[in-house]
Amino acid sequence: MRKHMLKIQIALLAVILVLTGCGERAGSELKPRADDKTERWVMSDTMPSEFDFSVKFGYGEVNKNEVNTYTDTVTKDLIVKGTATANLALSADEMANIYAKMKAIEIMNIDIEPYKPGASTCEQTPYGEDTWKITIDGATRELTWTDRHCTVSNDAEKLKQLRVDIMKIVAAREEYKALPAAEGGYD
């Protein structure tokens, strides 16, 4: 009987801990989705102090390009000449601009469906692939998409456009312009 009561007390304690651990975050919060009762991240209107991201991208398994605000670096794929990395810290205005774009596409709620074998008979080479890591107010999301199987979801298109927008900002910076030119290409 004593063991049974102890199990009940432990179960109740676990439920209480789970329920009390679900609270609001400074300016951002999780809210239930109307359609399926799962939680949805609502980003604050202003960029929080804890905001960083990295995006690695390239062709196939060769994701040599990277913009990384965790380390304040940018890496450029030089194709046959390897890679080149430069220190590049985005300004507060640039980060706020990127944060606003991420908020507009609801990046913390994007859900990329994994490829299901047999879903497509199309496969292309080379193919593009992006890997994202985003941290906002203590929450971190990791997302990957590929066009290997010829089509991408609407969410993947949003991530691709966001990466293009970020690269426009990065490519305009002197640190990036100083990197060597790429040589060669991907077949």
Salt bridges, closest charged atoms under 4 A:
ASP45 OD1 - LYS103 NZ 3.46
GLU94 OE1 - ARG173 NH1 2.76
GLU106 OE1 - ARG40 NH2 2.42
GLU113 OE1 - LYS116 NZ 3.65
GLU123 OE2 - ARG148 NH2 3.08
ASP130 OD2 - ARG163 NE 2.94
ASP155 OD1 - LYS158 NZ 3.78
ASP165 OD2 - LYS101 NZ 3.68
GLU174 OE2 - LYS177 NZ 3.67
GLU175 OE2 - ARG173 NH2 2.89
GLU183 OE2 - LYS81 NZ 3.48
